[in-house]
Amino acid sequence: MRILVVDDSALYRKLLSDVASSLPDVETVVASNGEIALKRIDSEKFDLVLLDVFMDPMSGPQTLVKIKASHPYLPVVMVSGATGRDAELTLSCLSDGAMDFISKPSGSSFESGMESLKAEVRRVTSLARIKSLSSSVAHPTPPVSSLANPVTVPAKRRQLPQFLELILIGVSTGGPNALSALIPILSQKLPVPILLVQHMPPFFTKSLADQLNKTSSLSVVEAQGGEIPGPGDVLIAPGGFHMEIFRTSNGKLQVRLASTPPVNSCRPAVDVLFNSAAKCELTGVISVILTGMGSDGADGVAALKAGCPTWCIAQDAATSIVYGMPQAIAQRNLADEILPLQEIGPRLNKIFRL
């Protein structure tokens, strides 16, 4: 596997190159700016590009647009600093075709920062390998499930709960674009709140909430903890914290945040939110599992179905950037409906007769 590292900082070029080269069967090539990168991409074969967001004279977003114009199926992962401005630009890059992003090391400990970087590079490299295996599928973002034969119809459907209190959403890789297609479709008359876990580091979840809030008639915010969400409120778990829901002494549903250890290598984790909701004696809940690697959310949906009336909607393979999390739901017969992304919003509106 050949990876092109593009960064105008000699330090980060070396860090990223060394980390990627330490992975099995990986060869790295470096470029110090966007123009050099474009020339190398035109003349050589690469399986993945790690592209810095802030560069001169051609920025990362500008370079991305040019790469996608001439090599639309080449996976590009943005490398971003952990600031609000970086996060906003990085999320825009996802809309322009970037497969994913990773964060540059931050914090006081160089060792822990490098360990996080290694884990992130390993993750996106695995994702690029999946896409390479699926390259025979004529789809701009071919799902991994094209190689498998997942269960797509649950063995037994339950009745749609009559008294719904909550919508829970879990999503990972490909999530910002999926949410941008889903959340603005939902009616402003939605009578229940939405709690949402998107696998993202700090800063990025705030930018995601702000972007969705601008395009939606619902109120979309990053959770702070302590909220009692009302109808039409959308709360996104902040990066670095698990989000939980619990029933107060007066019967209200309230949000709390926790910095307990990662679950499924994630914090926030979908399973943590869903498991907490399963203990709330809900009269009815809709769980939605969208695109993402891994199986986070499957145990949580199982707990919900064991604890309260639950209707589960999973995104289908064809519209998932990565058919991992929804596939785990389908294979365990936890899905009551498996729908293309573009049909999930209208279906939710229809459930509430909106």
ABEGO torsion letter per residue (X at the ends): XBBBBBBABAAAAAAAAAAAAABBGBBBBBBABAAAAAAAAAABBBABBBBBABBOABBAAAAAAAAAAABAABBBBBBBBBBAAAAAAAAAAAAAGBABBBBBBBEABAAAAAAAAAAAAAAAAAAAAAAAAAAABBBABBBAAAABBBBABBABBBBBBABBABBBBBBBBGAAAAAAAAAAABBAABABBBBBBBBBBBGAAAAAAAAAAAABABBBBBBAEGBBBBBGBBBBBBBGBBBBBBBBAAGBBBBBBBABBBBGGBOBBAAAAAAAAAAAGBAEBBBBBBBEBEABGAAAAAAAAAABBBBBBBBBAAABABBAAAAAAAAAGABABBBBAAAAAAAAAAAAGX
